[in-house]
Amino acid sequence: MAVGLEPWLKEQFNANVPYDELARKLVTATNDGQAMMPVNTRLGVQAGGPALFFQAIGGKPESAASSVSRVFLGVRIGCAECHNHPFADWKQSDFWGMAAFFSGIKNGAVNDTVSATIRPENSTVEYAAAFLGGEPAKIRNGKTPRETLANWMVAPENSMFAATAVNRVWQHLLGHGMTESVDDLDKASPAERKILDDLAKLFVDAKFDLRWLIAGICKSQLYQRECIVLD
């Protein structure tokens, strides 16, 4: 399914769609509650729009919570699905609070008419949608849970989103991110976060323009340093 999503992503990058808009399209994608089925018998995939995103990442609330947090916020909360994270501050409630935003996802199909709550299999505990960090989400009239999450996620004041984007582009261009792992922003040192947050603010001021970000990194002294290969 990731192959089917690739043409749509190429269109977005070619059109220089702002990164926050691209992320919003993926997180809030709908397919009218119908699971997307492969139509290309040779490739076994369907070239389609952003709704394929949820099939590509696993097609269920748990996988959506883990993937969205990792891809767009730079943190791995998957280990907190069954218990509190052993090596980070994320709690099981953090994981399922995020998963509750995606409670309407089943086998890749999306149904936003369900409540923003979720009960893990074989559990008596029901979790309500909550942003990473524990703040309960207020689902306002006319907004779906995923729209509420997207609004919080791409907000200019949410430095995790912009900093993760900068870190991933930096990794793509220079071969490594500013942190040891681009998926562990919460483990970054204060010095690393200071640089990332400063660049993230500039990225936000540039209206999440990816071409501006790429050009800026390519013009930097660090990027243009001569590479010496030692035999």
C-alpha positions in Angstrom: 0.0 0.0 0.0 2.9 2.3 0.5 3.7 2.0 -3.2 0.1 3.1 -4.0 0.6 6.2 -1.8 3.9 7.2 -3.4 2.3 8.9 -6.5 0.2 11.1 -4.4 3.2 12.1 -2.2 5.2 13.0 -5.3 2.4 15.3 -6.5 2.4 17.0 -3.1 6.2 17.5 -3.1 6.2 18.7 -6.8 3.5 21.2 -6.0 5.5 22.3 -2.9 2.5 21.8 -0.7 3.4 23.3 2.8 4.5 20.5 5.1 1.8 21.2 7.7 -0.9 21.0 5.0 0.6 17.7 3.7 0.6 16.2 7.2 -2.9 17.4 7.9 -4.1 15.7 4.6 -2.6 12.4 5.7 -3.9 12.4 9.3 -7.4 13.5 8.4 -7.8 11.5 5.2 -11.2 9.8 4.6 -12.5 7.0 2.4 -16.1 7.1 3.4 -15.7 4.1 5.7 -14.8 1.8 2.8 -11.5 -0.1 2.9 -9.3 0.5 -0.2 -8.8 -2.6 -2.3 -6.0 -3.3 -4.7 -7.0 -2.8 -8.3 -3.7 -3.2 -10.1 -3.4 -6.9 -10.5 0.2 -6.7 -11.7 1.5 -4.6 -8.8 -1.2 -5.6 -6.3 -1.7 -2.0 -5.2 -4.1 0.9 -5.9 -2.6 4.2 -6.7 -4.7 6.6 -4.7 -4.8 9.6 -2.4 -4.0 10.1 1.2 -6.6 7.6 2.5 -4.0 4.9 1.6 -1.9 6.2 4.4 -3.8 4.3 7.1 -3.5 1.0 5.2 0.2 1.6 4.6 0.9 2.0 8.3 -1.2 -1.0 9.5 -4.9 0.0 9.3 -5.8 0.1 13.0 -5.8 2.7 15.8 -2.7 1.3 17.5 -0.5 1.4 14.4 -1.8 4.9 13.6 -1.0 6.2 17.0 2.5 4.7 16.9 3.3 5.8 13.3 1.9 9.3 13.4 3.8 10.0 16.7 7.0 8.7 15.2 6.8 10.2 11.7 5.4 13.7 12.6 6.4 14.2 16.2 9.7 12.3 16.4 8.9 10.1 19.3 8.4 6.3 19.7 5.5 5.5 21.9 4.9 2.0 20.6 6.6 0.4 23.6 3.9 2.0 25.8 1.1 0.0 24.1 1.1 -2.8 26.7 2.9 -1.1 29.6 4.7 2.1 30.6 7.7 2.8 28.4 10.8 1.2 30.0 13.3 3.7 28.6 11.3 6.9 28.2 8.7 9.0 30.1 5.7 7.8 28.0 3.0 6.0 29.8 0.4 3.5 28.6 -2.2 6.2 28.9 -0.2 8.4 26.5 -0.3 5.7 23.9 -4.0 4.9 24.2 -4.9 8.5 24.4 -3.3 9.0 21.0 -4.9 5.8 19.7 -8.4 7.1 20.7 -8.1 9.8 18.0 -8.1 7.0 15.5 -10.7 4.8 17.1 -12.8 4.9 13.8 -10.0 3.1 11.8 -10.5 -0.6 11.1 -8.6 -2.5 8.5 -7.7 0.7 6.8 -11.3 2.0 6.5 -12.1 5.2 8.3 -15.3 6.0 10.2 -15.4 9.4 12.0 -18.8 8.9 13.5 -17.5 6.8 16.5 -16.6 8.4 19.8 -13.0 9.4 20.5 -12.5 6.7 23.1 -10.9 3.3 22.9 -10.7 0.2 25.0 -7.7 -2.1 24.4 -8.4 -5.7 23.8 -8.8 -7.8 27.0 -8.9 -4.6 29.1 -11.6 -3.0 31.2 -10.0 0.4 30.9 -11.4 2.9 28.4 -9.2 5.7 27.3 -10.4 9.1 25.9 -8.5 11.0 23.3 -5.6 13.0 24.8 -2.6 14.8 23.2 0.9 13.6 23.9 1.7 14.8 27.3 -1.7 14.0 28.8 -3.8 17.0 28.0 -7.4 15.8 27.3 -8.7 16.6 23.9 -11.8 18.7 23.5 -13.6 17.6 20.4 -15.6 20.6 19.3 -18.8 20.5 17.3 -18.2 20.1 13.6 -14.7 18.7 14.2 -13.7 15.1 14.0 -11.2 13.6 16.5 -8.5 13.4 13.8 -9.1 17.0 12.8 -8.7 18.0 16.4 -5.4 16.0 16.6 -4.1 17.6 13.3 -4.9 21.1 14.6 -2.8 20.5 17.7 -0.1 18.6 15.9 0.7 21.2 13.2 0.1 24.3 15.4 3.1 26.7 15.2 3.6 26.5 19.0 4.0 22.7 18.8 7.8 22.7 18.4 7.9 18.8 18.2 6.2 18.9 14.7 8.4 21.5 13.1 11.6 20.3 14.8 11.0 16.7 13.6 10.4 17.9 10.0 13.7 19.9 10.1 15.5 16.9 11.6 14.2 14.5 8.9 15.2 16.8 6.0 18.6 17.3 7.6 19.0 13.6 7.8 18.0 13.1 4.2 20.5 15.7 3.0 23.5 15.1 5.2 23.0 11.4 6.0 22.3 11.8 9.7 20.0 13.9 11.8 21.0 16.5 14.4 20.1 13.9 17.0 21.4 10.3 17.4 18.0 9.1 16.1 15.4 11.2 14.3 12.7 9.1 16.0 13.9 10.0 19.5 13.5 13.7 19.8 12.5 13.3 23.4 16.0 12.0 24.1 17.8 14.9 22.5 20.3 16.9 24.5 19.5 20.5 25.5 22.1 21.7 23.0 20.6 19.6 20.2 17.1 20.8 21.0 18.2 24.4 21.1 19.5 24.2 17.5 16.5 22.2 16.3 14.0 24.5 17.9 15.7 27.6 16.5 15.6 26.1 13.0 12.0 24.9 13.6 10.9 28.5 14.4 12.4 29.7 11.1 10.6 26.8 9.3 7.3 27.9 10.8 8.0 31.5 9.9 8.6 30.3 6.3 5.1 28.8 6.3 6.4 25.2 6.4 7.9 25.7 3.0 10.0 22.6 2.3 11.9 24.1 -0.7 12.9 27.0 1.6 14.2 24.5 4.2 16.1 22.4 1.7 17.7 25.4 0.1 18.7 26.8 3.5 20.4 23.6 4.5 22.1 23.2 1.2 23.5 26.8 1.4 24.8 26.2 4.9 28.6 26.0 5.5 28.2 22.6 7.1 26.5 21.1 4.0 29.0 22.7 1.6 32.1 21.4 3.5 34.5 19.4 1.4 34.1 15.6 1.9 37.4 13.8 2.2 37.4 10.1 1.7 40.2 8.3 3.5 41.6 5.1 2.0 
